[in-house]
Amino acid sequence: MQQINTPLINPYLLIIQTRILKLLKQGIIPWRQGFSPYGAARTYLDNRYLTGVNWLLCNFTTSYSLPYYLTWHQIQQLNGQIKKRSKAEFIYYQKTSRWLRFPIYNISCVDGIKTSFVKGSTNQEAMYAKIDAWLKPLLQTIPTMPSLQRLAHWDAVKEVVKLPLTKKPSAKYYWHLFKAIIAWTGSSSNLNRLTLSDMLVHYPTAFQQEQLVCELGAAYLCGYFGIYDAWDIETRQGELLEWYYLMERYPDQLLRSIWSVKSAWEFLFTSNKYRKILCLSQK
């Protein structure tokens, strides 16, 4: 396949698009499915989490119960054997100016390797307390309702977000609050923000792209904090049709949105600019 010299356009995009569209046809919005109870997708030997589009594919478009992956060489190194009729997944990555893909195998497809896995914490109260501690300074800074009202199809009457002290924490509650955080992060760090003229003239689905960034960002934060269940995050028929239209007509927006989520994560967890905001909010 032709290699394209850009960080945002993947020459294997048609393959990725087909997998996403197949799930949408089945009535499934991939990033709303939740994570494995064993955590997010990662490598078996060094426990490194998959990132970028590989994070989306291996967490939400496969049916494996275990989120661990190995390369063929690692399987040989551990004296394992790939089960008959097992299919490889592919991870996509950039090397210099070229996009490449590499086969990996889920641990469920391998025989001869002794495995012992521990499920994520079932103590939800402790998990929610950890999230609330992280959120506390943010909630003093983020104009939560204005951020949410900027999202496409946000119903401020039915889906009002309140502080954790006044509303029982749940996967649905944090899902919507995380979307607000990603929206605020984008406006605070100028991550791929589109002007009104860009939205109306150059890119008519700009609002959908912003919503996609917020949805993917919410899913990423849920995985980061160990919120694995997503059964109570609703999906409407109209949303399925809109996501299908976006993925079919503008599949490159998926990679652009993932790129923006990566930037948002770096802003929240590693940037000095964010630390300054937290220090100011705590004074």
N, C-alpha and C positions, 0 to 999 in steps of 0.2 A: 504494500500500500504506500501511497505517497506520504512523505513526512512533511508536515507544515511547520514553518519556523515561527511559532507563537506560543506563549505559555498557556493560552486559553483554549486553543482549538486542537482537539485530539483527533488524529486520523481514524481512530477506532470508534468515533462517536456514534456511527450508525449501529454498531453492535450494542453499545450502552443504551442508546435510544430505544432499540427494539425490546430490551429487557424491561425497561421502565414502562413502555406503552403496553406490553403484555399484562403487567400487573394492574395498570389502570383500567384495562378492558375487563379485568376480573372484579373490578370494584374495590381495588386496594390502592391506597395512597402509600407508597413504600415506606417513607420516613415516618409514618404514623403507626407502624406495626409494633414498635417496641423492640427491646433488645433481648438477647438470650439471658436466662437467669444466671448464666456463668459470666456475664459481662459483655463488653464490646469485642468485635473481631480483632484478633491479634496473632502474632507469630508464636508458635509453640515453644521454640527453644529459648528465645530471648525476651518473650513477653512484651514485644513492642506493638503498640496499637497501629492498625492500618489507618491511613489518612487519605484526604482528598476523595476522589471518585471511588477509590478502592474501599474506603470506609462505608460509602453509601451502598455499593454493590454487595459486599460481603456481610454487611449487617442486615440488609433489608430485602435483598432479591434472591436469597438462597433459603433452603428449608432445613439446613443443618441445625441440630440442637446444641452442638458444641462450637464455640467461636474461634477454634484454634486451627492454624494453617501452617503447612510446611512446604518447602521446595522438594523437588525430586532428590537432589543431592543430600538434603537433610534426612530424608526418609532412608536413603541408603546408609548414611552415617549411623543411624539408630538401628540398623538391621531390620527395618520394616519392609513391608510389601504392599503395593497398591492393590486394592481389591479389584476383581474383574468387573468390567462395565462401569467403573468409576470414572467420572469426568473431572478434568481440572478446571479450576476457576482461573481467571487471569487478573493480575494486577497491572495497572498502567502507570507509567512513570516517565519522567523526562530526563534525558541524558544529553547535555549540551543543548543543541537546538532541535533535537529529535525526540518524538514520542515513541516509546517502546512498550511492549507488553511481555509479561513473564508468567508461566504457569505455576500455580500453587495448588496444593491438595488439602482438603479439610481432613482433620484427624479422624473423622468418622469413616473416611475412605481408605484407611490404612490398617493393616494387620501387623501384629508382631511388636507393637510398641505398648508397653504397660503405661496406663494412664490413671491418674487420680485427680479429679477436679473438685473444687469447692464452689458451691453456689454463692451468689452475692448475699449480702446481709439481709436477713428477714426482719431485722429490728427497724421498722419504718420510723418510729418515733426518734430514734437516734440519728437516722439518716436525715430526716426532715430538720432536726435541730442543727445539724451540720450545715445544711443548705441555708437555713435562716440566718446563721451566723455570718455566712458569706454575703447574704442579701442585705443585711441590716444597713451597712453604709451606703449601698447602692440605692436603697429605697428612700434615702434622704436626699439623693441627687437626681434621680430620674423622674421627670414629669410623667408618671405612669399613664394616666388617662389620655393626655394629648398624644403620647407616642402610640398608644393602641388605636386611637381614632384615625391615625394616618394609615393604618394597614388596610389593605383591600378587604371589603366585606366584613369589617369588624362591626358588630352590633353592640354599641355601648350600653343599651338598655338590658339586654339579656346576658351579656358577658362582662359584667363589671368585675375588675380585679381589685381585691382588697388586700390589706396587709395580712401577713400570716397570723398576727395576734387576733384578728377579727374574723378569720375564715379558716376552716379546717384544712390543713395541707393535704393535697392529693396530686396524683399524676396530672390530672387535667388542669388544676390550679397552677402548678409550676410550669406546665407546658405553655400556657398563655402568658405567664409572667416572664418566662425566658424569651418569648417572642418580643415582648416589650423591651427587654434588655438589649436584644440584638438590634432592634430598631433605634434605640437610644445610642448604642455603640456606633452605628453607622453615621448618625448625625454628629456625634462627638468627635469622631476621628476621620470624618470625610472619606468613608470607605465606599467608593463607587457610587457616590450620590449623584442623582440625575436632576438637572434643573427642570423647571416646569416646561420650558420650551422643548427640552429634549424629550420629555414625556409626551407632549402633545403632537410634536412634529416628527421627530426622528425615530421614536420608538413607542408605538401605541400600546405595547404590553408592559410598560415600565412598572406599573403598579403591581402586576402579577410577579414580576421579577423580584420586587422588594418583598412581597409576601413569601416568595420561595426562599429568599435569604433568611427571613425570620423563621420559617418553618424548619429549614435545615439546621439553623442555629439552635432552635429550641430542642430539636432531636439530639444534637451534639451535646448540649449541656445536660440533657436528661441522662445520656450515657455516661458523661463525665461524673455526675453525682450519684449514679447507681439507681436511677429511676427506670426500671426495666419494663414495667407494665404500661401499656398504652390503651387498654381495653375501653377506657371511658372517654377517650378523645374522639369526638364524633366526626363522621364523614358524611357530607351531603352530596346528593347526586349532581347538583350544579357545580360543586367544586371538582368532582371527577371529570366532568366535561371540560372545565376550564384548564385543569392541569393537562389533560390529554391534548387539547388544542395547543397549549404552550410547548409541550414536549415534541409534538409532531411538526409544528411550524418553526419553532425556534429552539432546537435541542442544545445549541451552544450556550443558552442561558443557564442550563443546569451546571455546566462547568464554571461559568462565570460566578454563579451564586455560591458554589462550593469554595471558590477562590476568595470570595468576600467573607464567607464564614470563617475561613482560616485566618484572615486578617482580623476579624472581630475577636476570635479566640486569643490571638497574640496580643491584641490591645487589652483585653480583660485580664490576662494572666501574666503578661511579661513586660508590658510597656510602662515606662516611667511616667508618661502622661496620665495614665489611669491611677497610678499610685498617688500622684499629686491631687487628683480629684478626691480620692478617698481621704487623704489627710485633711483636705479642706472641709469635707463633710463631717469629719469627726471632731473638729474644733468647736 
